[in-house]
Amino acid sequence: MVSTWLCEIILNHIAEINLQVERPTEFQVHTKADLIQILKELLRTQKSLLDSSTIFNLITSRNDRVLYLFYSQIIGDYDRVIGYYFNDSRYMDVVNILTDAPFEKVESMIYKFAPVLIEFEPEATIDMLLSKPRLRIAKLLPTILRYCTVLDQQSQMTELPADVNHVGFDFNGRKVNYAIKYLQEHIALCESDQSYGILESSAYHTLIWLLSKYDETDEKETIKFLESIIQKLNDGLLTVSLDREYILRECRRHNRIRSVALAFLLLGMEEEALKTVISFDMELAQSFARECLHPTKKKKMWMIIGKYFIETENDIKKTTAILSESNGILQIEDLLPYLPDFAEIDVFKDEICKSLEQSGAKIDNLKHEMTELSESAENITQELEGMKKRGYNASTYQRCDFCYDALFNKQFYLFPCTHAFHSDCLSKRVTKFLDSSQVANLKSIEDQLKQLTLRGKDTDKKAASLQEYLQKEIDGYIAADCPLCGFQMIQALVTPLITDEDEVEAKS
C-alpha cells in the first residue's frame, strides 16, 4: 500500500513539472529525469507488492507511454506491450519483444501477430521464428499463406508504392522467398539437433508446395530437396511419414517434370520416373537406370532408353553408346529385334563380335561345368555300388540296441556304425519322428509287402521285383539313418526323457 502511495506521489510530481513549465530549465529536466529513474527502480524492486491494475490506472491517467511500456515489460505483461506497439504500427519493436521474451509467455501471440509481421518485416520475422524452436509448423500455416498471398500480389504489380517494401527481397536487394528459407532452415536445424524442436511432416509437405510453386525453371532447389528425402529414405534416416502421392500431385500441378520423376522414385516406380524424364533430360534418365538396385528393373530401364534412341531419335550411334553406358547389362542381342530392317551392320560390328566372344566363353564354362557334374555323378554311382557290395560282421552274441533281445531271433537291420536293431523295434522307434502322411505311406507299403509275402512260391519274377522295390521303400523310411547316432538322435534332444506314455505305463 505504501509503495503504491509513493508511486502516486512521484507521478504527481512528474505531472506538475510537465504542466507548470513550458520551457523547463536544466535543473527541472534533471529533476524530472531523477524522479523517473527513482520511479522505475521502485516499480522494478516492489513489483511483487504492487497491484498492477492500480499502477496501470495511475500511469494511464497521466498519459505516460514510456512508464506504461516499462511497467508492462517488467511484470511480463507482453499482451499490453505488444498490443501497444502493434496498434502503433511499430512492427519491428513487436518482433524484438517476441524474440527476447520467454517462449511460454508469447507462443500464442506469435501465432496471432506473425501473419501481419511477416508482411511488413519478413526478414526479422523469420529470424524471430527460427529463434523459437518449439513452434508448431501447422499453426504457422496462416503466416506462410499470408506471405505467399502478399508475394503473389506484389509480383503482379508493375511498380510498388514508395512506402511499401517488397517481401520477396532482403535488405541488400537480393531475391529471396522467406517462407521457403524458414522451412529449409527449420528442417535442417531439427535434423542436425534433435533438441532443437519437433520435426513435423507438415514442414516437408508445405516446403514441397512452396518449392514446386516458386522454384526457378531449372527446379534446382526442388530437386535438391527431393534427392535429400530419397537419400534419407534409403539410409533409414527419415523420421517423418510423408504423403508421397501429395508430393507427386504438387509437382505435376506446377509442371515440374524433373521433380515429378523424383516423386515417382519416392513411390518406388522407377520405370515411370524414367519414362517421365527421358525426352526431357536424358542424363537424368540414365542416372535413374544406373542407380536402380533391382537387376530385372535395371535391365528393363536400359531397354527403354535403348528403344527410345532407336524408335524416337533413330540414332544408331547413340544406341551403341548406350550398350557401354549400361556396363554390360544391355547386350546387342537385346536391341536387335528393335533395329530397322535396313540398319547398317558395320555400326554394330564391334558389339556383335564382343557378344559372340562372351557367348563362346559362356558355352565353354557350361561345358566345363557339365564335365565336372558328369564326373561327380559317376563317382557317386561307383560309391553307391561299392556300398551295396560292402559286408558287415555281426556276432551271434550281439543284441538289439532297443529291446536287448538276441539279434538273430528276428529280422534285423545292421548299420555301418555297428548299431543293430530288430526291424519291428526300429519301425516302432522311427515312426515317432515321421509325420502323419509318411506314417500312412509306410503302413500302406507294409500291407502290400505282406500280401506279396503270403503268396509265397507262387510269386513270379514281376512280383519278386515288386517285393524288392517295396522293401527298399520301407528301408528308405525306417533305415535311412541310424536312430542312435544319426539325425534322429538330434531330433530326439527336444523330446522329454519321460513321456506321457511312460508315466501311464508306470502307473499301471
C-alpha positions in Angstrom: 0.0 0.0 0.0 2.8 2.4 0.9 4.6 1.5 -2.3 1.5 2.4 -4.3 1.1 5.7 -2.5 4.8 6.5 -3.1 4.4 5.8 -6.8 1.4 8.1 -7.0 3.3 10.9 -5.3 6.2 10.6 -7.7 3.8 10.5 -10.7 2.1 13.7 -9.4 5.5 15.5 -9.1 6.4 14.5 -12.7 2.9 15.6 -13.9 3.3 19.0 -12.1 6.6 19.6 -13.8 5.1 18.8 -17.2 2.1 21.2 -16.6 3.8 24.2 -15.0 6.8 24.6 -17.1 6.6 25.2 -20.9 10.3 25.6 -21.3 11.9 23.7 -18.4 15.3 24.7 -17.1 18.2 22.3 -16.9 17.6 21.8 -13.2 14.0 20.9 -13.9 15.0 18.5 -16.6 17.4 16.7 -14.3 14.8 16.7 -11.5 12.3 15.0 -13.8 14.8 12.5 -15.0 15.8 11.7 -11.4 12.1 11.2 -10.5 11.5 8.9 -13.4 14.6 6.9 -12.5 13.5 6.6 -8.9 10.0 5.5 -10.0 11.4 2.9 -12.4 13.6 1.5 -9.6 10.7 1.4 -7.3 8.5 -0.3 -9.8 11.2 -2.9 -10.5 12.0 -3.7 -6.9 8.5 -3.6 -5.5 6.6 -5.2 -8.4 5.6 -8.2 -6.3 4.0 -5.9 -3.7 2.2 -3.6 -6.2 -1.3 -4.1 -7.6 -0.8 -4.0 -11.4 -4.2 -2.7 -12.2 -3.9 0.2 -9.8 -0.5 1.1 -11.2 -1.7 0.9 -14.7 -4.6 3.2 -13.8 -2.2 5.7 -12.3 0.1 5.7 -15.3 -2.6 5.9 -18.0 -4.4 8.7 -16.2 -1.2 10.7 -16.7 -0.8 9.5 -20.3 2.8 8.5 -19.7 3.5 5.9 -22.5 7.1 5.4 -21.6 6.3 4.3 -18.0 3.3 2.3 -19.3 5.5 0.2 -21.6 8.3 -0.1 -19.0 6.0 -1.4 -16.3 4.3 -3.8 -18.7 7.6 -5.3 -19.6 9.0 -5.7 -16.1 5.9 -7.6 -14.9 5.8 -9.7 -18.0 2.5 -8.3 -19.4 3.6 -8.8 -23.0 0.0 -8.5 -24.2 -0.1 -4.8 -23.3 3.4 -4.1 -24.7 2.9 -5.9 -28.0 -0.7 -4.7 -28.4 0.5 -1.1 -27.9 3.4 -1.4 -30.4 1.2 -3.3 -32.9 -1.6 -0.7 -32.8 1.1 2.0 -33.3 2.4 0.1 -36.4 5.8 -0.3 -34.7 6.2 -3.8 -36.1 10.0 -4.0 -35.6 9.5 -3.4 -31.9 7.0 -6.1 -31.8 9.4 -8.5 -33.4 12.2 -7.6 -31.0 10.0 -8.1 -27.9 8.8 -11.5 -29.2 12.4 -12.5 -29.9 13.6 -11.6 -26.4 10.5 -12.8 -24.4 10.3 -16.3 -22.9 8.6 -18.7 -25.4 5.9 -19.9 -22.9 4.6 -16.3 -22.5 4.5 -15.3 -26.1 3.8 -18.5 -28.1 0.1 -17.7 -28.7 1.0 -14.1 -29.6 3.5 -15.3 -32.2 0.8 -17.3 -33.9 -1.6 -14.3 -33.7 0.7 -11.5 -34.9 3.1 -13.3 -37.3 0.8 -13.1 -40.3 1.0 -9.3 -40.2 4.6 -9.1 -39.1 5.9 -11.2 -42.0 4.2 -8.8 -44.4 6.0 -5.7 -43.1 9.2 -7.1 -41.6 9.7 -10.5 -43.3 13.4 -11.0 -42.7 13.3 -10.0 -39.0 10.1 -12.1 -38.5 11.8 -15.2 -40.0 14.8 -14.8 -37.7 12.4 -14.4 -34.7 10.6 -17.6 -35.7 13.8 -19.6 -36.0 14.8 -18.4 -32.5 11.7 -20.2 -31.2 12.4 -23.9 -31.9 9.2 -25.3 -30.3 6.9 -23.5 -32.7 4.4 -25.8 -34.5 4.6 -25.6 -38.3 0.9 -26.5 -38.6 0.0 -23.3 -36.5 2.3 -21.2 -38.6 0.5 -22.1 -41.9 -1.6 -18.9 -41.8 1.6 -16.9 -41.6 3.1 -18.7 -44.6 -0.1 -18.4 -46.6 -0.3 -14.7 -45.9 3.2 -14.2 -47.0 2.5 -16.1 -50.3 -0.6 -14.0 -50.9 1.3 -10.7 -50.5 4.2 -12.1 -52.6 1.8 -13.1 -55.4 0.1 -9.7 -55.3 3.3 -7.7 -55.4 4.6 -9.9 -58.3 1.6 -8.9 -60.4 2.3 -5.2 -59.8 4.4 -3.3 -62.3 5.6 -0.9 -59.7 5.2 -0.9 -55.9 4.3 2.2 -53.9 7.3 4.1 -52.4 6.3 3.3 -48.8 5.8 -0.5 -49.5 8.7 -2.9 -49.1 8.8 -5.9 -51.5 8.5 -9.1 -49.4 10.5 -11.1 -52.0 13.8 -9.2 -51.4 16.1 -8.9 -48.5 17.7 -5.7 -47.1 20.5 -6.0 -49.7 18.1 -6.2 -52.6 18.6 -9.9 -53.2 15.7 -12.0 -54.3 14.6 -14.4 -51.5 11.5 -16.3 -50.5 11.3 -16.1 -46.7 8.7 -18.8 -46.3 11.0 -21.3 -48.2 14.0 -20.0 -46.3 12.3 -20.5 -42.9 11.2 -24.1 -43.6 14.5 -25.1 -45.1 16.4 -23.8 -42.1 13.9 -25.2 -39.6 14.1 -28.7 -41.2 17.9 -28.5 -41.3 18.1 -27.5 -37.6 15.7 -30.2 -36.5 17.7 -32.9 -38.3 21.1 -31.7 -37.1 20.0 -31.2 -33.5 17.1 -33.3 -32.1 16.8 -31.0 -29.1 16.0 -28.0 -31.3 12.4 -29.0 -31.9 9.9 -31.5 -33.2 10.2 -32.2 -36.9 6.7 -32.5 -38.5 5.6 -33.9 -41.7 3.7 -30.7 -42.4 7.0 -28.9 -42.7 8.0 -31.3 -45.6 4.7 -31.0 -47.3 4.5 -27.2 -47.0 8.1 -26.9 -48.3 7.3 -29.1 -51.3 4.3 -27.0 -52.1 6.3 -23.8 -51.9 9.2 -25.1 -53.9 7.0 -26.5 -56.7 5.2 -23.2 -56.9 8.1 -20.7 -56.6 11.3 -22.5 -57.6 13.2 -21.4 -60.7 12.6 -23.2 -64.0 15.7 -25.4 -63.5 14.0 -26.8 -60.4 17.3 -26.8 -58.6 16.0 -26.4 -55.0 13.1 -28.8 -55.5 15.4 -31.5 -57.0 17.9 -30.9 -54.2 15.2 -31.3 -51.5 13.6 -34.4 -53.1 17.0 -36.1 -53.6 17.8 -35.5 -49.9 14.5 -37.1 -49.0 15.3 -40.2 -51.2 18.7 -40.4 -49.7 17.4 -40.3 -46.1 14.7 -42.9 -47.0 17.4 -45.3 -48.4 19.6 -44.8 -45.4 16.6 -45.2 -43.0 17.1 -41.7 -41.5 13.7 -40.3 -42.5 11.8 -39.8 -39.2 8.5 -38.5 -40.5 5.8 -40.1 -42.5 5.3 -38.4 -45.9 2.3 -38.4 -48.2 4.2 -39.3 -51.4 1.2 -39.1 -53.6 0.7 -35.5 -52.5 4.3 -34.7 -53.4 3.6 -36.2 -56.9 0.4 -34.2 -57.3 2.0 -30.9 -56.4 5.0 -31.4 -58.7 2.6 -32.3 -61.5 0.3 -29.3 -60.8 3.1 -26.9 -61.3 4.6 -28.8 -64.3 7.9 -29.7 -62.6 9.0 -32.5 -64.9 12.2 -33.5 -63.1 10.6 -33.2 -59.7 7.7 -35.4 -60.9 10.3 -38.1 -61.9 11.8 -37.9 -58.4 8.4 -38.2 -56.9 7.9 -41.4 -58.9 11.1 -42.7 -57.4 9.7 -42.0 -53.9 6.8 -44.1 -54.8 9.1 -46.9 -56.0 8.0 -46.5 -59.6 11.4 -46.3 -61.3 10.2 -47.1 -64.8 7.6 -44.4 -64.6 10.2 -41.9 -63.4 12.4 -42.8 -66.4 9.6 -42.5 -68.9 8.6 -39.1 -67.5 12.0 -37.6 -67.9 13.5 -39.5 -70.9 12.5 -37.0 -73.5 13.2 -34.0 -71.3 16.6 -34.8 -69.6 18.4 -37.9 -70.9 21.3 -37.6 -68.4 18.8 -37.7 -65.5 17.1 -40.7 -67.1 20.4 -42.6 -67.4 21.2 -41.8 -63.8 17.9 -43.4 -62.7 18.9 -46.6 -64.6 22.4 -46.6 -63.2 21.2 -46.2 -59.6 18.4 -48.8 -59.7 19.3 -51.7 -57.4 16.9 -54.3 -58.7 18.6 -56.3 -61.6 15.4 -57.0 -63.5 14.2 -53.4 -63.3 17.6 -52.1 -64.1 17.8 -54.0 -67.4 14.3 -53.1 -68.3 15.1 -49.4 -67.8 18.2 -49.6 -70.0 16.0 -51.3 -72.6 13.6 -48.4 -72.5 16.5 -45.9 -73.1 17.8 -48.1 -76.0 14.4 -48.4 -77.6 13.9 -44.6 -77.3 17.1 -43.9 -79.3 16.1 -46.4 -81.9 12.4 -45.6 -82.3 12.2 -41.9 -81.4 15.5 -40.4 -82.3 16.5 -43.1 -84.9 20.1 -42.6 -83.8 22.0 -45.9 -84.2 25.3 -44.4 -82.9 23.8 -43.3 -79.6 22.2 -46.7 -79.3 25.6 -48.4 -79.5 26.9 -45.9 -76.9 24.1 -47.0 -74.5 25.5 -50.5 -74.6 28.7 -49.3 -73.0 26.9 -46.9 -70.6 24.9 -49.9 -69.2 28.1 -51.6 -68.1 27.3 -54.9 -69.8 23.7 -55.1 -68.5 22.3 -54.4 -72.0 23.6 -56.6 -74.8 23.3 -56.1 -78.6 21.0 -59.1 -78.9 18.5 -57.3 -76.6 18.2 -54.4 -79.1 18.4 -56.4 -82.4 14.6 -57.0 -82.6 14.0 -53.2 -82.5 16.5 -52.2 -85.1 15.1 -51.1 -88.5 15.3 -53.7 -91.4 18.0 -51.7 -93.3 20.3 -50.8 -90.4 23.9 -50.9 -91.3 25.6 -53.9 -89.6 29.0 -52.2 -89.6 27.9 -49.8 -86.8 27.3 -52.8 -84.6 30.3 -54.9 -85.7 32.3 -54.4 -82.5 29.3 -55.1 -80.3 28.3 -58.2 -82.2 31.9 -59.6 -82.1 32.0 -58.8 -78.4 28.7 -60.6 -77.8 29.8 -63.6 -79.7 33.0 -63.8 -77.7 31.0 -63.6 -74.5 28.6 -66.3 -75.7 31.5 -68.5 -76.6 33.1 -68.1 -73.2 29.7 -68.9 -71.6 29.4 -72.1 -73.7 32.9 -73.1 -72.6 32.1 -72.6 -69.0 28.9 -74.6 -69.3 30.8 -77.5 -71.0 33.3 -77.4 -68.1 30.5 -77.5 -65.5 28.8 -80.3 -67.4 32.0 -82.4 -67.4 32.5 -81.8 -63.7 28.9 -82.8 -62.9 29.2 -85.9 -65.1 32.4 -87.0 -63.2 30.8 -86.2 -59.9 27.7 -88.3 -60.8 29.9 -91.2 -61.9 31.9 -91.1 -58.7 28.7 -91.1 -56.6 27.4 -94.1 -58.6 30.6 -96.0 -58.0 30.4 -95.3 -54.3 26.8 -96.5 -54.1 27.7 -99.7 -55.9 30.6 -100.2 -53.6 28.4 -99.7 -50.5 25.9 -102.3 -51.9 28.7 -104.9 -52.1 30.3 -104.0 -48.7 29.8 -106.5 -46.0 29.4 -106.1 -42.2 30.1 -108.6 -39.4 27.6 -109.3 -36.6 28.4 -111.6 -33.6 25.9 -114.3 -32.6 26.0 -112.8 -29.2 25.0 -109.3 -30.4 21.7 -108.0 -29.1 19.1 -105.5 -30.4 20.1 -102.0 -29.2 16.5 -101.2 -28.4 14.9 -104.4 -26.8 18.3 -106.1 -25.9 17.0 -109.5 -27.1 19.2 -111.7 -29.2 19.7 -110.0 -32.6 19.3 -113.2 -34.7 15.9 -114.1 -33.2 14.1 -111.8 -35.7 14.7 -110.0 -38.9 17.1 -107.2 -38.1 19.0 -104.1 -39.6 22.7 -103.7 -39.2 24.1 -100.1 -39.7 27.7 -99.2 -40.7 28.2 -97.7 -37.2 27.7 -101.4 -35.8 24.4 -100.5 -34.2 21.8 -103.2 -34.8 18.0 -103.3 -34.3 15.1 -105.7 -34.9 13.0 -104.5 -37.8 9.9 -104.1 -35.6 11.8 -102.3 -32.9 13.3 -99.9 -35.4 10.0 -99.3 -37.1 8.3 -98.6 -33.8 11.0 -96.1 -32.8 11.4 -94.3 -36.1 7.7 -93.8 -36.8 7.6 -91.3 -33.8 9.7 -88.9 -36.0 7.5 -89.2 -39.1 4.6 -87.0 -40.0 1.1 -88.4 -40.5 1.4 -88.7 -44.3 4.7 -90.6 -44.1 3.3 -93.0 -41.5 0.2 -93.6 -43.7 2.5 -94.3 -46.7 4.7 -96.6 -44.7 1.7 -98.6 -43.4 0.3 -98.9 -47.0 3.7 -100.2 -48.3 3.9 -102.7 -45.4 0.4 -104.0 -46.1 1.3 -104.5 -49.8 4.5 -106.3 -48.9 2.6 -108.7 -46.5 0.2 -109.6 -49.3 3.1 -110.4 -51.6 4.8 -112.4 -48.9 1.7 -114.5 -48.2 1.7 -115.7 -51.9 5.0 -117.4 -51.2 6.2 -119.7 -54.0 3.5 -118.5 -56.4 5.3 -115.2 -56.9 6.6 -114.7 -60.4 9.6 -112.5 -61.4 7.5 -109.4 -61.7 6.1 -109.9 -58.2 9.6 -110.6 -56.8 10.9 -107.4 -58.3 7.9 -105.5 -56.8 8.6 -107.1 -53.5 12.2 -106.0 -53.6 11.1 -102.5 -54.6 8.6 -102.3 -51.7 11.3 -103.5 -49.2 13.6 -100.7 -50.5 10.8 -98.2 -49.9 10.4 -99.4 -46.3 14.1 -99.2 -45.8 14.1 -95.6 -47.0 11.6 -94.7 -44.4 13.0 -96.6 -41.3 16.6 -97.3 -42.1 17.8 -94.2 -43.9 19.8 -93.2 -40.8 20.9 -94.8 -37.6 18.5 -93.7 -34.9 21.2 -93.7 -32.1 23.9 -91.7 -33.8 22.2 -90.0 -36.8 19.9 -87.1 -37.4 17.1 -88.7 -35.5 19.1 -88.6 -32.3 19.5 -84.8 -32.8 15.7 -84.5 -33.2 15.2 -86.5 -30.0 17.0 -83.8 -28.0 13.8 -81.9 -27.7 11.8 -85.0 -26.6 11.3 -85.3 -22.8 13.2 -88.2 -21.2 9.9 -89.4 -19.6 7.0 -89.2 -22.0 3.3 -89.3 -21.2 3.2 -93.0 -22.3 6.0 -93.8 -19.9 4.0 -92.2 -17.0 0.8 -94.1 -17.9 2.8 -97.4 -18.1 4.4 -96.7 -14.7 1.1 -96.0 -13.0 -0.4 -99.2 -14.4 
